[in-house]
Amino acid sequence: MKPLKNVSRILIAAGSLLLIATFFLPIWKIDLWAPQYPEGLSMQIWLYKLTGQVEIINGLNHYIGMAHIKEEMFPEFKILPYFVAGIIILGLITAFLKNRKILIGYLLVLVLAGCAALYDYWKWGYEYGHNLSDEAAIKVPGMTYQPPLIGYKELLNFGAYSVPDIGGWMFVVLGAILIGVLFFETKTNK
């Protein structure tokens, strides 16, 4: 099997190094709109913290019995920075070793990590939106308040929109680079 071409190695290394920006940018965001909040409310999820109007959202969620959102609830915040650093290092090793099988392994690691992150996010949203306090001021029989995994969902009079933020799109860009490099290498090495 021929080694990866230099252009492929540069793209793999550059795409991997792009993830350094995820330490300084939010990776996910949830935006909420309602008649009483026409300007909207937002919460950004980073590798290691939450930002945005979290306390206002907590105040509103209290009325429907949702748990108070605190960074301490998420052990992932302690692990994710190291995990992303590992992905960056693995990408640089892949570029250095020039091996297509290692490239495929790197792509698989990235895809599996993305699937695990989405599942974890869904699981937290499920717990948060279904385990409501019996002491809630507003109770709607059969209503749950799980935010959407990706996209838009109506929750009572609120519209909730959940999508990757700029840091999250960097993971998508890396995945696209790896798929493109793999396609390029397969086509040019026949």
CORKAFEN-V57885 format. One record per residue. RES is the residue in one letter. OMEGA is omega in whole degrees, 0 to 359 (* if undefined). BURIAL is # if it has 24 or more other C-alpha atoms within 12 Angstrom, else .. Layout:
# CORKAFEN-V57885
res->{RES:RES}
omega->{OMEGA:OMEGA}
burial->{BURIAL:BURIAL}
This chain:
# CORKAFEN-V57885
res->{M:K:P:L:K:N:V:S:R:I:L:I:A:A:G:S:L:L:L:I:A:T:F:F:L:P:I:W:K:I:D:L:W:A:P:Q:Y:P:E:G:L:S:M:Q:I:W:L:Y:K:L:T:G:Q:V:E:I:I:N:G:L:N:H:Y:I:G:M:A:H:I:K:E:E:M:F:P:E:F:K:I:L:P:Y:F:V:A:G:I:I:I:L:G:L:I:T:A:F:L:K:N:R:K:I:L:I:G:Y:L:L:V:L:V:L:A:G:C:A:A:L:Y:D:Y:W:K:W:G:Y:E:Y:G:H:N:L:S:D:E:A:A:I:K:V:P:G:M:T:Y:Q:P:P:L:I:G:Y:K:E:L:L:N:F:G:A:Y:S:V:P:D:I:G:G:W:M:F:V:V:L:G:A:I:L:I:G:V:L:F:F:E:T:K:T:N:K}
omega->{182:177:178:178:182:179:178:180:179:179:179:180:181:178:179:180:176:181:176:180:181:175:185:183:176:181:181:176:174:177:180:175:176:179:181:177:183:177:177:175:180:174:177:178:179:175:189:181:173:173:181:185:185:183:176:178:177:180:179:182:178:182:180:172:179:179:177:180:177:179:181:180:191:178:179:182:178:186:188:180:179:180:179:175:177:178:178:180:178:177:179:176:178:179:182:185:172:187:182:179:177:176:178:178:179:177:178:177:181:180:180:177:177:178:179:179:178:177:179:178:178:182:178:179:179:180:183:184:182:181:185:179:175:181:184:179:180:179:176:183:177:182:172:187:179:177:180:176:175:176:188:177:176:178:189:181:179:168:180:182:185:182:173:172:188:178:177:178:178:174:178:178:178:178:179:177:182:177:179:179:180:178:180:181:179:181:185:181:179:*}
burial->{.:.:.:#:#:.:.:#:#:.:#:#:#:#:#:#:#:#:#:#:#:#:#:.:#:#:#:#:#:#:#:#:#:.:.:.:.:.:.:.:#:#:#:#:#:#:#:#:#:#:#:.:.:#:.:.:#:.:.:#:#:#:.:#:#:#:#:#:#:.:.:.:.:.:.:#:.:.:.:#:#:.:#:#:.:.:#:#:#:#:#:#:.:#:#:.:.:#:#:#:.:#:#:#:.:#:#:.:#:#:.:.:.:#:.:.:#:.:.:.:#:.:.:#:#:.:.:#:#:.:.:#:.:.:.:.:.:.:.:.:.:.:.:#:#:#:#:#:#:.:.:.:.:.:.:.:.:#:#:#:#:#:#:#:#:#:#:#:#:#:#:#:#:#:#:.:#:#:#:.:#:#:.:.:#:.:.:.:.:.}
